[in-house]
Amino acid sequence: MDRPIRIMPCLDMQNGRVVKGVHFVDIRDAGDPVECARAYCDKGADELALLDITATVEGRATMLDVVRRVARVTTVPFTVGGGISDVASAEAVLAAGADKVSTSSAAFRTPAVIEEMVKRLGPERVTVAIDVDRNEAMPLGYEVYIDGGRTATGADAVEWAKRVDGYGVSVILPTSKAGDGAQTGYDLPVIRAVTSAVSADVVASGGAGKLEHFLEAVQAGAAVLLAASVFHFERIGIRELKDYLRSQGVHVG
């Protein structure tokens, strides 16, 4: 039997609060991370993501006290990203209660970190996030960005995803900078390109605004559907989303 599609609300965190922006800027408050996590577990989320969105830019580690408090109320697999630059910082986040870690900028700058994390922590605990934006100069049309989407790298995003997959990670999370927070739909060409290039599960991220967008992401090959704004501001309920996907023949939990 095929594995069910997973619904993953994402808690972008800044200064200890859940926030949400558009195209990685124009940030606004969306609540307390502990209360948000508890509510999403109660509402039927399959997984949760907590991303400390300014940790890397500010040159600091993830806020472990927030991870601990969120972990106490979370009843589903819980991924934490932001400021995870090496195995030691990953182990600290896991010790604080996370089930998985996500690394992005550090992984790009030092790819050996990915290999070491997979070896030490296990592939099922390692997600590599890739912020991408369209760039026709790239061989496959998309460029990798790091530092919370601030820094262009000159690297092709799909080629980088292939390399990441080669290290044995279980999940790859490409986020479209163009789609982030815009609620105009996931960047389907990115999802198709990455899913066709890798064996890891691919997370659809950046741009969900209505029920049909989630279905389109599944049809493009996504195994996990991540969203923030539509859940935080209650435009779409998780149970409503699951009922819709089931009505379209999608296997959900």
C-alpha positions in Angstrom: 0.0 0.0 0.0 1.3 3.5 -0.8 2.4 5.6 2.1 -0.1 8.4 3.0 0.6 12.0 2.1 1.6 13.9 5.3 0.4 17.4 6.2 3.0 19.5 7.9 2.2 23.0 9.3 5.4 25.1 9.6 6.1 27.3 12.5 8.6 30.0 11.3 10.0 31.5 14.5 11.7 34.8 15.2 12.5 36.2 18.6 10.6 33.3 20.2 7.3 34.0 18.3 5.7 32.3 15.3 5.8 34.7 12.3 5.0 34.6 8.7 6.3 36.7 5.8 5.9 37.0 2.0 8.8 36.1 -0.2 10.9 35.7 3.0 10.2 39.4 4.1 7.3 41.5 5.4 7.1 39.5 8.6 4.0 39.5 10.8 3.2 37.8 14.1 1.3 34.5 14.1 1.3 33.4 17.7 3.1 31.5 20.5 5.0 28.5 19.2 3.8 26.2 22.0 0.2 27.1 21.6 0.4 26.8 17.8 2.1 23.3 18.1 -0.5 22.0 20.6 -3.4 23.3 18.4 -2.0 21.7 15.2 -1.5 18.3 16.9 -5.1 18.5 18.1 -6.3 19.5 14.6 -4.8 16.4 12.9 -1.3 17.5 11.6 0.9 14.5 10.7 4.1 16.3 11.3 5.3 19.7 12.5 8.3 21.9 11.4 9.8 24.6 13.6 12.2 26.9 11.7 14.3 29.5 13.5 14.4 31.7 10.4 17.1 34.2 11.6 19.4 31.9 13.5 21.9 31.5 10.6 21.9 35.1 9.6 22.4 36.1 13.3 25.2 33.6 13.7 23.6 31.7 16.6 22.3 28.3 17.4 18.6 27.4 17.5 16.7 28.5 20.6 16.7 25.2 22.5 14.4 26.4 25.2 11.7 26.9 22.6 12.4 23.5 21.1 12.0 21.9 24.6 8.7 23.7 25.3 7.3 22.8 21.9 8.5 19.2 22.2 6.5 18.8 25.5 3.2 19.4 23.7 3.9 17.8 20.3 2.4 14.4 19.6 3.6 14.0 16.0 7.1 13.9 14.4 8.7 17.3 14.9 11.5 18.7 12.6 13.6 21.7 13.7 15.7 23.8 11.5 17.7 27.1 11.6 21.2 27.5 12.9 22.0 23.8 12.7 25.6 23.9 11.3 27.2 20.7 12.5 26.5 17.3 14.2 26.9 18.8 17.7 24.2 21.4 17.1 22.0 18.8 15.5 22.4 16.5 18.5 21.6 19.4 20.9 18.3 20.0 19.1 17.4 16.3 19.1 18.3 16.1 22.8 15.9 19.0 23.4 13.1 16.9 22.0 13.0 17.2 18.2 12.6 14.1 16.2 14.4 15.3 13.1 16.7 18.2 12.1 16.7 20.3 9.0 19.9 21.9 7.7 20.2 24.3 4.7 23.0 27.0 4.6 25.5 25.0 6.5 24.9 21.9 4.4 25.5 23.9 1.2 28.6 25.6 2.5 30.1 22.3 3.9 28.4 19.3 2.2 30.4 16.9 4.4 28.2 18.0 7.2 25.3 16.2 5.5 27.2 12.9 5.2 28.3 13.1 8.9 24.8 13.8 10.1 23.4 10.9 8.2 26.1 8.6 9.5 25.8 9.7 13.2 22.1 10.4 13.5 20.6 8.1 10.9 19.1 9.2 7.5 15.5 9.2 8.9 16.5 12.1 11.2 18.1 14.4 8.6 16.2 16.8 6.2 18.1 19.1 3.9 16.2 22.3 3.0 16.9 24.1 -0.2 15.7 27.7 -0.8 15.3 28.2 -4.5 14.4 31.0 -7.0 14.0 31.0 -10.7 17.1 31.8 -12.7 17.1 31.0 -16.4 20.9 31.1 -16.4 20.9 27.9 -14.3 21.1 24.6 -16.3 17.7 23.5 -14.9 16.2 27.0 -14.3 16.5 27.3 -10.5 19.2 28.7 -8.3 20.1 27.8 -4.7 19.8 30.6 -2.1 21.2 30.4 1.4 21.1 32.6 4.6 17.3 32.6 4.8 16.9 33.3 1.1 19.2 36.3 1.2 22.3 35.1 -0.7 22.4 33.7 -4.2 24.9 30.9 -4.7 25.3 30.5 -8.4 24.4 26.8 -8.0 21.7 24.9 -9.8 19.0 23.8 -7.3 18.1 20.5 -9.0 21.8 19.5 -9.3 22.3 20.3 -5.6 19.2 18.2 -4.7 20.8 15.3 -6.6 24.0 15.7 -4.7 22.1 15.9 -1.4 20.2 12.7 -2.3 23.4 10.9 -2.8 24.3 11.4 0.9 21.2 9.3 1.8 19.0 11.8 3.5 15.3 10.8 3.9 13.7 14.2 3.1 14.5 17.1 0.8 12.6 20.3 1.4 12.8 22.8 -1.5 11.1 26.1 -0.8 10.3 28.5 -3.7 11.3 32.0 -2.8 8.8 33.3 -5.4 6.0 31.3 -3.8 6.8 31.9 -0.1 3.7 33.3 1.6 2.2 34.5 -1.7 -0.7 31.9 -1.5 -0.7 31.7 -5.3 0.2 28.0 -5.5 3.3 25.8 -5.1 6.1 26.1 -7.6 5.1 22.9 -9.4 8.0 22.8 -11.8 10.4 22.8 -8.8 8.5 19.9 -7.2 8.5 17.9 -10.4 12.1 18.5 -11.2 13.3 17.6 -7.7 11.1 14.5 -7.3 12.2 13.2 -10.7 15.8 13.7 -9.7 15.9 12.2 -6.2 14.8 9.1 -4.2 14.2 11.0 -0.9 10.7 12.2 0.0 10.2 15.7 -1.3 8.3 18.4 0.7 6.1 20.9 -1.2 6.8 24.3 0.4 6.0 27.9 -0.5 2.8 29.2 -1.9 -0.2 27.2 -0.8 -3.3 29.3 -0.8 -6.3 27.1 -1.5 -7.2 23.4 -1.4 -6.5 22.8 -5.1 -2.9 23.9 -4.6 -2.3 21.0 -2.2 -3.7 18.5 -4.7 -1.5 19.9 -7.5 1.6 19.4 -5.3 0.6 15.7 -4.7 0.1 15.3 -8.4 3.6 16.8 -9.0 5.1 14.2 -6.7 5.3 15.7 -3.2 5.2 13.3 -0.3 4.7 16.0 2.4 2.6 19.1 2.1 4.0 22.0 4.1 2.1 25.2 4.6 2.1 28.1 7.1 -0.1 31.2 6.3 -3.2 29.3 5.3 -3.1 27.3 8.6 -1.9 30.1 10.9 -4.6 32.5 9.8 -7.3 29.8 9.5 -8.0 30.1 5.8 -7.8 26.3 5.5 -8.3 23.7 8.3 -6.2 20.5 8.4 -9.2 18.2 8.6 -10.9 20.2 5.8 -7.8 19.7 3.7 -7.6 16.0 4.4 -11.3 15.5 3.6 -10.7 17.3 0.3 -7.7 15.2 -0.6 -9.5 12.0 0.2 -12.4 13.1 -2.0 -9.8 13.4 -4.8 -8.5 9.9 -4.2 -5.4 10.9 -2.3 -4.2 8.5 0.5 -3.9 10.7 3.6 -3.4 9.7 7.3 
